[in-house]
Amino acid sequence: MRIDNFFDWFASEQLTEQPWLLLGKGPSFQQYQPELNQHYFTLALNHTIREVKCDIAHAIDLDVIDSCADAIDSNARYLLVPWVLHQFNKPSDKTLNIWIEKIPILEKLWEERRLKWYNLRTTKIIEGKTPIVQAMAFSAEAAVSALALAGIRRFRTLGIDGGIEYAQQFSDLQRKTRLNNGQPSYDLQFKGICKSIRHFELDFGPLNTELPIRVYVGSQIEQMLAVKVLEYTLKKYASATVELHPLHLSDVYYPMPKHPENRPRTPFSFQRFSIPQMAGFKGKAIYLDSDMMVFTDIMKLWNIPFEGSQLLSAGFSGSENRDPQYSVMLLNCEQLKEWAPSHIVSLLDEGKLTYNELMYQMKIVNQQQASIPSCWNSLEAYEPGQTALLHFTDMNRQPWLSRKNSLTPIWVQALIDAVEDGFISLQTIQEHVDLGWVRPSLLWQVKKRKAHLSRYSFTAARLDRQFIPPHKK
């Protein structure tokens, strides 16, 4: 019995000229319109096939195929399934060729050459020499992995939302199929999807969301290892494509203010004011400092509504009595067309603006709100499951410069993970050590995979004996 392998079949088809639209049962499925099929190839996940005509229906579980048999036959050009289908949310003990003899819809689709299969990592039974599709618990993970392995790089989604709710069209399934795999939320599907986005450099995200997520980072060249760790943590959790821009690489020029009291306190204090110009005064953008790392999906920040404001800022977590620093911002670039470094410096020189008004009150913005939750700017404090962004504000104790910060192991573990994922190379760390930009013990920690140094403090101290942080030179 010859059954078409998905990857062999896909390579022979012309299914790469347009991006793919993946359709799930989540609330945003309600935005689907049939005319979208003219602009996208479409893949429907599980019971979504009841509501749409599509190029490919995808299912992992036998119960989905059984309950949607008629819809699959009438609405899908092809059905894509794993070689070992799941039964009761676990890999079955039979392979696809056996199920074809038992399930009429599978037999019909096979006879019509409309049935395609792939190997899924959830089973030890592997058929042929084909790529292994990665997924832990959700159909969306497998669909993204399969298409990415087949060469697709452009995706949009509707109904792949996270949370626990279905779109109205699938309300009858709320108590029947929702999270039957025992997972607490559909948010967990993004763990695998994020990995595919990062590994294959996918253009991926919800259909009606501005993409990519543009993040601009205040930076200097000696901080680029910290920037890369920030980028890694952003992309590790991001459910859509993130585009990161270190601002020291910008070619936007700004003059130095005439009066010393108005000059930038750090080399990148004024960099943030070049963002609207760099963005072409279109869309929105996020600003972050380089001395940060994130622990959740940046999409949550990206989707905070402006509600008439030009700028949204984040406060501080905890009880710190500090002036606002606008180190985490969401900018409406379309409404900041006069927000240019040269214009701002002229206001400073003419006495129409003070440095404190600029940096701590952002008085160059007419409409602003501090509506970004404070968990997005946690200063030197980390609470698992609560902290969205950790900000290392004490330059003398930043993890890449010092071993004495109690939160250093968290940052070092992210660096170790980035190296193991191939996102940062050991050579890059070596180069930064040789240039004196990071402490020498950092390279030793990564090679030994030792995020915690309690048992190795003597070795680390010896390596760092002559190290002087760049800001102290």
Rosetta blueprint (number, residue, H / E / L):
1 M L
2 R L
3 I L
4 D E
5 N E
6 F H
7 F H
8 D H
9 W H
10 F H
11 A H
12 S H
13 E L
14 Q L
15 L L
16 T L
17 E L
18 Q L
19 P L
20 W E
21 L E
22 L E
23 L E
24 G L
25 K L
26 G L
27 P H
28 S H
29 F H
30 Q H
31 Q H
32 Y L
33 Q L
34 P H
35 E H
36 L H
37 N H
38 Q H
39 H L
40 Y L
41 F E
42 T E
43 L E
44 A E
45 L E
46 N H
47 H H
48 T H
49 I H
50 R H
51 E L
52 V L
53 K L
54 C E
55 D E
56 I E
57 A E
58 H E
59 A L
60 I L
61 D E
62 L H
63 D H
64 V H
65 I H
66 D H
67 S H
68 C L
69 A H
70 D H
71 A H
72 I H
73 D H
74 S H
75 N H
76 A E
77 R E
78 Y E
79 L E
80 L E
81 V E
82 P E
83 W L
84 V L
85 L L
86 H E
87 Q E
88 F L
89 N L
90 K E
91 P E
92 S L
93 D L
94 K L
95 T L
96 L H
97 N H
98 I H
99 W H
100 I H
101 E L
102 K L
103 I L
104 P H
105 I H
106 L H
107 E H
108 K H
109 L H
110 W H
111 E H
112 E L
113 R L
114 R L
115 L E
116 K E
117 W E
118 Y E
119 N E
120 L E
121 R L
122 T L
123 T L
124 K L
125 I L
126 I L
127 E L
128 G L
129 K L
130 T L
131 P L
132 I E
133 V E
134 Q L
135 A L
136 M L
137 A L
138 F L
139 S H
140 A H
141 E H
142 A H
143 A H
144 V H
145 S H
146 A H
147 L H
148 A H
149 L H
150 A L
151 G L
152 I L
153 R L
154 R E
155 F E
156 R E
157 T E
158 L E
159 G L
160 I L
161 D L
162 G L
163 G L
164 I L
165 E L
166 Y L
167 A L
168 Q H
169 Q H
170 F H
171 S H
172 D H
173 L H
174 Q L
175 R L
176 K L
177 T L
178 R L
179 L L
180 N L
181 N L
182 G L
183 Q L
184 P L
185 S L
186 Y H
187 D H
188 L H
189 Q H
190 F H
191 K H
192 G H
193 I H
194 C H
195 K H
196 S H
197 I H
198 R H
199 H H
200 F H
201 E L
202 L L
203 D E
204 F L
205 G L
206 P E
207 L L
208 N L
209 T L
210 E L
211 L L
212 P L
213 I E
214 R E
215 V E
216 Y E
217 V E
218 G E
219 S L
220 Q L
221 I H
222 E H
223 Q H
224 M H
225 L H
226 A H
227 V H
228 K H
229 V H
230 L H
231 E H
232 Y H
233 T H
234 L H
235 K H
236 K H
237 Y H
238 A L
239 S L
240 A L
241 T L
242 V E
243 E E
244 L E
245 H E
246 P E
247 L H
248 H H
249 L H
250 S L
251 D L
252 V L
253 Y L
254 Y L
255 P L
256 M L
257 P L
258 K L
259 H L
260 P H
261 E H
262 N H
263 R L
264 P L
265 R L
266 T L
267 P L
268 F L
269 S L
270 F L
271 Q H
272 R H
273 F H
274 S H
275 I H
276 P H
277 Q H
278 M H
279 A L
280 G L
281 F L
282 K L
283 G L
284 K E
285 A E
286 I E
287 Y E
288 L E
289 D E
290 S L
291 D L
292 M E
293 M E
294 V E
295 F L
296 T L
297 D L
298 I L
299 M H
300 K H
301 L H
302 W H
303 N L
304 I L
305 P L
306 F L
307 E L
308 G L
309 S L
310 Q L
311 L E
312 L E
313 S E
314 A E
315 G L
316 F L
317 S L
318 G L
319 S L
320 E L
321 N L
322 R L
323 D L
324 P L
325 Q L
326 Y L
327 S L
328 V E
329 M E
330 L E
331 L E
332 N E
333 C H
334 E H
335 Q H
336 L L
337 K L
338 E L
339 W L
340 A L
341 P H
342 S H
343 H H
344 I H
345 V H
346 S H
347 L H
348 L H
349 D H
350 E L
351 G L
352 K L
353 L L
354 T L
355 Y H
356 N H
357 E H
358 L H
359 M H
360 Y H
361 Q H
362 M L
363 K L
364 I L
365 V L
366 N L
367 Q L
368 Q E
369 Q E
370 A E
371 S E
372 I E
373 P L
374 S H
375 C H
376 W H
377 N L
378 S E
379 L E
380 E L
381 A L
382 Y L
383 E L
384 P L
385 G L
386 Q L
387 T L
388 A L
389 L E
390 L E
391 H E
392 F L
393 T L
394 D L
395 M H
396 N H
397 R H
398 Q L
399 P L
400 W L
401 L L
402 S L
403 R L
404 K L
405 N L
406 S L
407 L L
408 T H
409 P H
410 I H
411 W H
412 V H
413 Q H
414 A H
415 L H
416 I H
417 D H
418 A H
419 V H
420 E H
421 D L
422 G L
423 F L
424 I L
425 S L
426 L H
427 Q H
428 T H
429 I H
430 Q H
431 E H
432 H H
433 V H
434 D H
435 L L
436 G L
437 W L
438 V L
439 R L
440 P L
441 S H
442 L H
443 L H
444 W H
445 Q H
446 V H
447 K H
448 K H
449 R L
450 K L
451 A L
452 H L
453 L L
454 S H
455 R H
456 Y H
457 S H
458 F H
459 T H
460 A H
461 A H
462 R H
463 L H
464 D L
465 R L
466 Q L
467 F L
468 I L
469 P L
470 P H
471 H H
472 K H
473 K L
